[in-house]
Amino acid sequence: MESRTGPRGFSRFVHRSVEYGLALSKAQEIVEDYETRVAPLSEADLEEARRA
């Protein structure tokens, strides 16, 4: 487990995991807001985002 947690141990691993989860949630909120106000994202939009 230490190879994944680094020198600060498990608490840093958990902290970074929570930060990542919150970032994903925020990104989902942004997408949902855009789709509500403008239009659903097309498959081309999603593919461009994946490449970026």
mmCIF file of the N, C-alpha and C atoms, coordinates in Angstrom:
data_MODEL
# 
_entry.id   MODEL 
# 
loop_
_atom_site.group_PDB 
_atom_site.id 
_atom_site.type_symbol 
_atom_site.label_atom_id 
_atom_site.label_alt_id 
_atom_site.label_comp_id 
_atom_site.label_asym_id 
_atom_site.label_entity_id 
_atom_site.label_seq_id 
_atom_site.pdbx_PDB_ins_code 
_atom_site.Cartn_x 
_atom_site.Cartn_y 
_atom_site.Cartn_z 
_atom_site.occupancy 
_atom_site.B_iso_or_equiv 
_atom_site.pdbx_formal_charge 
_atom_site.auth_seq_id 
_atom_site.auth_comp_id 
_atom_site.auth_asym_id 
_atom_site.auth_atom_id 
_atom_site.pdbx_PDB_model_num 
ATOM 1   N N  . MET A 1 1  ? 0.826   -1.200 0.000   1.00 0.00 ? 1  MET A N  1 
ATOM 2   C CA . MET A 1 1  ? 0.000   0.000  0.000   1.00 0.00 ? 1  MET A CA 1 
ATOM 3   C C  . MET A 1 1  ? 0.868   1.261  0.000   1.00 0.00 ? 1  MET A C  1 
ATOM 4   N N  . GLU A 1 2  ? 2.020   1.210  0.664   1.00 0.00 ? 2  GLU A N  1 
ATOM 5   C CA . GLU A 1 2  ? 2.855   2.413  0.753   1.00 0.00 ? 2  GLU A CA 1 
ATOM 6   C C  . GLU A 1 2  ? 3.312   2.908  -0.612  1.00 0.00 ? 2  GLU A C  1 
ATOM 7   N N  . SER A 1 3  ? 3.473   2.008  -1.565  1.00 0.00 ? 3  SER A N  1 
ATOM 8   C CA . SER A 1 3  ? 3.879   2.449  -2.903  1.00 0.00 ? 3  SER A CA 1 
ATOM 9   C C  . SER A 1 3  ? 2.813   3.344  -3.524  1.00 0.00 ? 3  SER A C  1 
ATOM 10  N N  . ARG A 1 4  ? 1.585   3.216  -3.103  1.00 0.00 ? 4  ARG A N  1 
ATOM 11  C CA . ARG A 1 4  ? 0.496   4.059  -3.610  1.00 0.00 ? 4  ARG A CA 1 
ATOM 12  C C  . ARG A 1 4  ? 0.257   5.295  -2.753  1.00 0.00 ? 4  ARG A C  1 
ATOM 13  N N  . THR A 1 5  ? 0.612   5.222  -1.508  1.00 0.00 ? 5  THR A N  1 
ATOM 14  C CA . THR A 1 5  ? 0.293   6.330  -0.605  1.00 0.00 ? 5  THR A CA 1 
ATOM 15  C C  . THR A 1 5  ? 1.394   7.359  -0.501  1.00 0.00 ? 5  THR A C  1 
ATOM 16  N N  . GLY A 1 6  ? 2.637   6.982  -0.740  1.00 0.00 ? 6  GLY A N  1 
ATOM 17  C CA . GLY A 1 6  ? 3.740   7.923  -0.643  1.00 0.00 ? 6  GLY A CA 1 
ATOM 18  C C  . GLY A 1 6  ? 4.162   8.181  0.789   1.00 0.00 ? 6  GLY A C  1 
ATOM 19  N N  . PRO A 1 7  ? 5.047   9.158  0.991   1.00 0.00 ? 7  PRO A N  1 
ATOM 20  C CA . PRO A 1 7  ? 5.635   9.386  2.312   1.00 0.00 ? 7  PRO A CA 1 
ATOM 21  C C  . PRO A 1 7  ? 4.641   9.868  3.373   1.00 0.00 ? 7  PRO A C  1 
ATOM 22  N N  . ARG A 1 8  ? 3.561   10.509 2.987   1.00 0.00 ? 8  ARG A N  1 
ATOM 23  C CA . ARG A 1 8  ? 2.605   10.987 3.991   1.00 0.00 ? 8  ARG A CA 1 
ATOM 24  C C  . ARG A 1 8  ? 1.586   9.930  4.359   1.00 0.00 ? 8  ARG A C  1 
ATOM 25  N N  . GLY A 1 9  ? 1.643   8.803  3.713   1.00 0.00 ? 9  GLY A N  1 
ATOM 26  C CA . GLY A 1 9  ? 0.809   7.689  4.102   1.00 0.00 ? 9  GLY A CA 1 
ATOM 27  C C  . GLY A 1 9  ? -0.614  7.761  3.596   1.00 0.00 ? 9  GLY A C  1 
ATOM 28  N N  . PHE A 1 10 ? -1.439  7.016  4.274   1.00 0.00 ? 10 PHE A N  1 
ATOM 29  C CA . PHE A 1 10 ? -2.818  6.800  3.847   1.00 0.00 ? 10 PHE A CA 1 
ATOM 30  C C  . PHE A 1 10 ? -3.632  8.088  3.795   1.00 0.00 ? 10 PHE A C  1 
ATOM 31  N N  . SER A 1 11 ? -3.399  9.021  4.726   1.00 0.00 ? 11 SER A N  1 
ATOM 32  C CA . SER A 1 11 ? -4.208  10.243 4.755   1.00 0.00 ? 11 SER A CA 1 
ATOM 33  C C  . SER A 1 11 ? -4.036  11.064 3.474   1.00 0.00 ? 11 SER A C  1 
ATOM 34  N N  . ARG A 1 12 ? -2.846  11.104 2.935   1.00 0.00 ? 12 ARG A N  1 
ATOM 35  C CA . ARG A 1 12 ? -2.622  11.825 1.670   1.00 0.00 ? 12 ARG A CA 1 
ATOM 36  C C  . ARG A 1 12 ? -3.352  11.129 0.528   1.00 0.00 ? 12 ARG A C  1 
ATOM 37  N N  . PHE A 1 13 ? -3.309  9.800  0.521   1.00 0.00 ? 13 PHE A N  1 
ATOM 38  C CA . PHE A 1 13 ? -4.011  9.017  -0.490  1.00 0.00 ? 13 PHE A CA 1 
ATOM 39  C C  . PHE A 1 13 ? -5.507  9.323  -0.449  1.00 0.00 ? 13 PHE A C  1 
ATOM 40  N N  . VAL A 1 14 ? -6.079  9.327  0.726   1.00 0.00 ? 14 VAL A N  1 
ATOM 41  C CA . VAL A 1 14 ? -7.507  9.612  0.889   1.00 0.00 ? 14 VAL A CA 1 
ATOM 42  C C  . VAL A 1 14 ? -7.805  11.048 0.474   1.00 0.00 ? 14 VAL A C  1 
ATOM 43  N N  . HIS A 1 15 ? -6.979  11.982 0.890   1.00 0.00 ? 15 HIS A N  1 
ATOM 44  C CA . HIS A 1 15 ? -7.171  13.393 0.554   1.00 0.00 ? 15 HIS A CA 1 
ATOM 45  C C  . HIS A 1 15 ? -7.189  13.595 -0.963  1.00 0.00 ? 15 HIS A C  1 
ATOM 46  N N  . ARG A 1 16 ? -6.228  13.003 -1.649  1.00 0.00 ? 16 ARG A N  1 
ATOM 47  C CA . ARG A 1 16 ? -6.165  13.152 -3.105  1.00 0.00 ? 16 ARG A CA 1 
ATOM 48  C C  . ARG A 1 16 ? -7.344  12.467 -3.776  1.00 0.00 ? 16 ARG A C  1 
ATOM 49  N N  . SER A 1 17 ? -7.781  11.358 -3.233  1.00 0.00 ? 17 SER A N  1 
ATOM 50  C CA . SER A 1 17 ? -8.942  10.657 -3.791  1.00 0.00 ? 17 SER A CA 1 
ATOM 51  C C  . SER A 1 17 ? -10.206 11.496 -3.648  1.00 0.00 ? 17 SER A C  1 
ATOM 52  N N  . VAL A 1 18 ? -10.367 12.129 -2.516  1.00 0.00 ? 18 VAL A N  1 
ATOM 53  C CA . VAL A 1 18 ? -11.530 12.991 -2.291  1.00 0.00 ? 18 VAL A CA 1 
ATOM 54  C C  . VAL A 1 18 ? -11.470 14.205 -3.211  1.00 0.00 ? 18 VAL A C  1 
ATOM 55  N N  . GLU A 1 19 ? -10.302 14.807 -3.358  1.00 0.00 ? 19 GLU A N  1 
ATOM 56  C CA . GLU A 1 19 ? -10.151 15.941 -4.277  1.00 0.00 ? 19 GLU A CA 1 
ATOM 57  C C  . GLU A 1 19 ? -10.531 15.545 -5.704  1.00 0.00 ? 19 GLU A C  1 
ATOM 58  N N  . TYR A 1 20 ? -10.089 14.387 -6.131  1.00 0.00 ? 20 TYR A N  1 
ATOM 59  C CA . TYR A 1 20 ? -10.395 13.893 -7.475  1.00 0.00 ? 20 TYR A CA 1 
ATOM 60  C C  . TYR A 1 20 ? -11.901 13.686 -7.640  1.00 0.00 ? 20 TYR A C  1 
ATOM 61  N N  . GLY A 1 21 ? -12.520 13.081 -6.645  1.00 0.00 ? 21 GLY A N  1 
ATOM 62  C CA . GLY A 1 21 ? -13.963 12.861 -6.684  1.00 0.00 ? 21 GLY A CA 1 
ATOM 63  C C  . GLY A 1 21 ? -14.736 14.169 -6.755  1.00 0.00 ? 21 GLY A C  1 
ATOM 64  N N  . LEU A 1 22 ? -14.303 15.154 -5.992  1.00 0.00 ? 22 LEU A N  1 
ATOM 65  C CA . LEU A 1 22 ? -14.968 16.460 -6.017  1.00 0.00 ? 22 LEU A CA 1 
ATOM 66  C C  . LEU A 1 22 ? -14.787 17.145 -7.366  1.00 0.00 ? 22 LEU A C  1 
ATOM 67  N N  . ALA A 1 23 ? -13.613 17.012 -7.961  1.00 0.00 ? 23 ALA A N  1 
ATOM 68  C CA . ALA A 1 23 ? -13.370 17.596 -9.283  1.00 0.00 ? 23 ALA A CA 1 
ATOM 69  C C  . ALA A 1 23 ? -14.280 16.948 -10.323 1.00 0.00 ? 23 ALA A C  1 
ATOM 70  N N  . LEU A 1 24 ? -14.442 15.637 -10.250 1.00 0.00 ? 24 LEU A N  1 
ATOM 71  C CA . LEU A 1 24 ? -15.341 14.956 -11.183 1.00 0.00 ? 24 LEU A CA 1 
ATOM 72  C C  . LEU A 1 24 ? -16.783 15.423 -10.996 1.00 0.00 ? 24 LEU A C  1 
ATOM 73  N N  . SER A 1 25 ? -17.194 15.587 -9.753  1.00 0.00 ? 25 SER A N  1 
ATOM 74  C CA . SER A 1 25 ? -18.552 16.066 -9.472  1.00 0.00 ? 25 SER A CA 1 
ATOM 75  C C  . SER A 1 25 ? -18.766 17.461 -10.038 1.00 0.00 ? 25 SER A C  1 
ATOM 76  N N  . LYS A 1 26 ? -17.785 18.335 -9.866  1.00 0.00 ? 26 LYS A N  1 
ATOM 77  C CA . LYS A 1 26 ? -17.878 19.701 -10.383 1.00 0.00 ? 26 LYS A CA 1 
ATOM 78  C C  . LYS A 1 26 ? -17.939 19.692 -11.908 1.00 0.00 ? 26 LYS A C  1 
ATOM 79  N N  . ALA A 1 27 ? -17.129 18.850 -12.540 1.00 0.00 ? 27 ALA A N  1 
ATOM 80  C CA . ALA A 1 27 ? -17.155 18.748 -13.999 1.00 0.00 ? 27 ALA A CA 1 
ATOM 81  C C  . ALA A 1 27 ? -18.527 18.279 -14.475 1.00 0.00 ? 27 ALA A C  1 
ATOM 82  N N  . GLN A 1 28 ? -19.110 17.316 -13.774 1.00 0.00 ? 28 GLN A N  1 
ATOM 83  C CA . GLN A 1 28 ? -20.442 16.832 -14.140 1.00 0.00 ? 28 GLN A CA 1 
ATOM 84  C C  . GLN A 1 28 ? -21.480 17.941 -14.002 1.00 0.00 ? 28 GLN A C  1 
ATOM 85  N N  . GLU A 1 29 ? -21.383 18.745 -12.958 1.00 0.00 ? 29 GLU A N  1 
ATOM 86  C CA . GLU A 1 29 ? -22.300 19.879 -12.773 1.00 0.00 ? 29 GLU A CA 1 
ATOM 87  C C  . GLU A 1 29 ? -22.179 20.864 -13.930 1.00 0.00 ? 29 GLU A C  1 
ATOM 88  N N  . ILE A 1 30 ? -20.958 21.127 -14.363 1.00 0.00 ? 30 ILE A N  1 
ATOM 89  C CA . ILE A 1 30 ? -20.736 22.062 -15.470 1.00 0.00 ? 30 ILE A CA 1 
ATOM 90  C C  . ILE A 1 30 ? -21.369 21.525 -16.747 1.00 0.00 ? 30 ILE A C  1 
ATOM 91  N N  . VAL A 1 31 ? -21.166 20.234 -17.022 1.00 0.00 ? 31 VAL A N  1 
ATOM 92  C CA . VAL A 1 31 ? -21.753 19.627 -18.226 1.00 0.00 ? 31 VAL A CA 1 
ATOM 93  C C  . VAL A 1 31 ? -23.271 19.679 -18.159 1.00 0.00 ? 31 VAL A C  1 
ATOM 94  N N  . GLU A 1 32 ? -23.834 19.312 -17.028 1.00 0.00 ? 32 GLU A N  1 
ATOM 95  C CA . GLU A 1 32 ? -25.288 19.321 -16.889 1.00 0.00 ? 32 GLU A CA 1 
ATOM 96  C C  . GLU A 1 32 ? -25.854 20.726 -17.063 1.00 0.00 ? 32 GLU A C  1 
ATOM 97  N N  . ASP A 1 33 ? -25.194 21.722 -16.509 1.00 0.00 ? 33 ASP A N  1 
ATOM 98  C CA . ASP A 1 33 ? -25.633 23.106 -16.659 1.00 0.00 ? 33 ASP A CA 1 
ATOM 99  C C  . ASP A 1 33 ? -25.594 23.521 -18.123 1.00 0.00 ? 33 ASP A C  1 
ATOM 100 N N  . TYR A 1 34 ? -24.495 23.195 -18.799 1.00 0.00 ? 34 TYR A N  1 
ATOM 101 C CA . TYR A 1 34 ? -24.373 23.536 -20.218 1.00 0.00 ? 34 TYR A CA 1 
ATOM 102 C C  . TYR A 1 34 ? -25.487 22.880 -21.021 1.00 0.00 ? 34 TYR A C  1 
ATOM 103 N N  . GLU A 1 35 ? -25.706 21.599 -20.784 1.00 0.00 ? 35 GLU A N  1 
ATOM 104 C CA . GLU A 1 35 ? -26.720 20.882 -21.550 1.00 0.00 ? 35 GLU A CA 1 
ATOM 105 C C  . GLU A 1 35 ? -28.129 21.409 -21.264 1.00 0.00 ? 35 GLU A C  1 
ATOM 106 N N  . THR A 1 36 ? -28.361 21.891 -20.068 1.00 0.00 ? 36 THR A N  1 
ATOM 107 C CA . THR A 1 36 ? -29.666 22.469 -19.730 1.00 0.00 ? 36 THR A CA 1 
ATOM 108 C C  . THR A 1 36 ? -29.853 23.814 -20.426 1.00 0.00 ? 36 THR A C  1 
ATOM 109 N N  . ARG A 1 37 ? -28.807 24.639 -20.411 1.00 0.00 ? 37 ARG A N  1 
ATOM 110 C CA . ARG A 1 37 ? -28.922 25.991 -20.969 1.00 0.00 ? 37 ARG A CA 1 
ATOM 111 C C  . ARG A 1 37 ? -28.762 26.046 -22.479 1.00 0.00 ? 37 ARG A C  1 
ATOM 112 N N  . VAL A 1 38 ? -27.921 25.180 -23.059 1.00 0.00 ? 38 VAL A N  1 
ATOM 113 C CA . VAL A 1 38 ? -27.576 25.296 -24.475 1.00 0.00 ? 38 VAL A CA 1 
ATOM 114 C C  . VAL A 1 38 ? -28.158 24.127 -25.272 1.00 0.00 ? 38 VAL A C  1 
ATOM 115 N N  . ALA A 1 39 ? -27.561 22.982 -25.151 1.00 0.00 ? 39 ALA A N  1 
ATOM 116 C CA . ALA A 1 39 ? -28.003 21.786 -25.866 1.00 0.00 ? 39 ALA A CA 1 
ATOM 117 C C  . ALA A 1 39 ? -27.159 20.608 -25.391 1.00 0.00 ? 39 ALA A C  1 
ATOM 118 N N  . PRO A 1 40 ? -27.674 19.413 -25.558 1.00 0.00 ? 40 PRO A N  1 
ATOM 119 C CA . PRO A 1 40 ? -26.855 18.244 -25.201 1.00 0.00 ? 40 PRO A CA 1 
ATOM 120 C C  . PRO A 1 40 ? -25.561 18.220 -26.020 1.00 0.00 ? 40 PRO A C  1 
ATOM 121 N N  . LEU A 1 41 ? -24.506 17.717 -25.403 1.00 0.00 ? 41 LEU A N  1 
ATOM 122 C CA . LEU A 1 41 ? -23.235 17.588 -26.099 1.00 0.00 ? 41 LEU A CA 1 
ATOM 123 C C  . LEU A 1 41 ? -23.357 16.499 -27.155 1.00 0.00 ? 41 LEU A C  1 
ATOM 124 N N  . SER A 1 42 ? -22.796 16.769 -28.311 1.00 0.00 ? 42 SER A N  1 
ATOM 125 C CA . SER A 1 42 ? -22.812 15.785 -29.390 1.00 0.00 ? 42 SER A CA 1 
ATOM 126 C C  . SER A 1 42 ? -21.703 14.761 -29.168 1.00 0.00 ? 42 SER A C  1 
ATOM 127 N N  . GLU A 1 43 ? -21.765 13.685 -29.914 1.00 0.00 ? 43 GLU A N  1 
ATOM 128 C CA . GLU A 1 43 ? -20.708 12.680 -29.842 1.00 0.00 ? 43 GLU A CA 1 
ATOM 129 C C  . GLU A 1 43 ? -19.373 13.282 -30.270 1.00 0.00 ? 43 GLU A C  1 
ATOM 130 N N  . ALA A 1 44 ? -19.390 14.199 -31.240 1.00 0.00 ? 44 ALA A N  1 
ATOM 131 C CA . ALA A 1 44 ? -18.165 14.874 -31.674 1.00 0.00 ? 44 ALA A CA 1 
ATOM 132 C C  . ALA A 1 44 ? -17.588 15.727 -30.540 1.00 0.00 ? 44 ALA A C  1 
ATOM 133 N N  . ASP A 1 45 ? -18.453 16.418 -29.799 1.00 0.00 ? 45 ASP A N  1 
ATOM 134 C CA . ASP A 1 45 ? -18.000 17.205 -28.643 1.00 0.00 ? 45 ASP A CA 1 
ATOM 135 C C  . ASP A 1 45 ? -17.330 16.306 -27.610 1.00 0.00 ? 45 ASP A C  1 
ATOM 136 N N  . LEU A 1 46 ? -17.948 15.179 -27.338 1.00 0.00 ? 46 LEU A N  1 
ATOM 137 C CA . LEU A 1 46 ? -17.407 14.248 -26.332 1.00 0.00 ? 46 LEU A CA 1 
ATOM 138 C C  . LEU A 1 46 ? -16.073 13.662 -26.786 1.00 0.00 ? 46 LEU A C  1 
ATOM 139 N N  . GLU A 1 47 ? -15.967 13.326 -28.059 1.00 0.00 ? 47 GLU A N  1 
ATOM 140 C CA . GLU A 1 47 ? -14.719 12.786 -28.585 1.00 0.00 ? 47 GLU A CA 1 
ATOM 141 C C  . GLU A 1 47 ? -13.606 13.826 -28.522 1.00 0.00 ? 47 GLU A C  1 
ATOM 142 N N  . GLU A 1 48 ? -13.917 15.069 -28.842 1.00 0.00 ? 48 GLU A N  1 
ATOM 143 C CA . GLU A 1 48 ? -12.918 16.143 -28.750 1.00 0.00 ? 48 GLU A CA 1 
ATOM 144 C C  . GLU A 1 48 ? -12.447 16.307 -27.304 1.00 0.00 ? 48 GLU A C  1 
ATOM 145 N N  . ALA A 1 49 ? -13.369 16.228 -26.364 1.00 0.00 ? 49 ALA A N  1 
ATOM 146 C CA . ALA A 1 49 ? -13.009 16.349 -24.953 1.00 0.00 ? 49 ALA A CA 1 
ATOM 147 C C  . ALA A 1 49 ? -12.117 15.182 -24.522 1.00 0.00 ? 49 ALA A C  1 
ATOM 148 N N  . ARG A 1 50 ? -12.408 13.987 -25.003 1.00 0.00 ? 50 ARG A N  1 
ATOM 149 C CA . ARG A 1 50 ? -11.576 12.832 -24.667 1.00 0.00 ? 50 ARG A CA 1 
ATOM 150 C C  . ARG A 1 50 ? -10.152 12.999 -25.184 1.00 0.00 ? 50 ARG A C  1 
ATOM 151 N N  . ARG A 1 51 ? -10.021 13.534 -26.391 1.00 0.00 ? 51 ARG A N  1 
ATOM 152 C CA . ARG A 1 51 ? -8.690  13.734 -26.965 1.00 0.00 ? 51 ARG A CA 1 
ATOM 153 C C  . ARG A 1 51 ? -7.907  14.808 -26.205 1.00 0.00 ? 51 ARG A C  1 
ATOM 154 N N  . ALA A 1 52 ? -8.609  15.810 -25.713 1.00 0.00 ? 52 ALA A N  1 
ATOM 155 C CA . ALA A 1 52 ? -7.952  16.900 -24.990 1.00 0.00 ? 52 ALA A CA 1 
ATOM 156 C C  . ALA A 1 52 ? -7.455  16.373 -23.661 1.00 0.00 ? 52 ALA A C  1 
# 
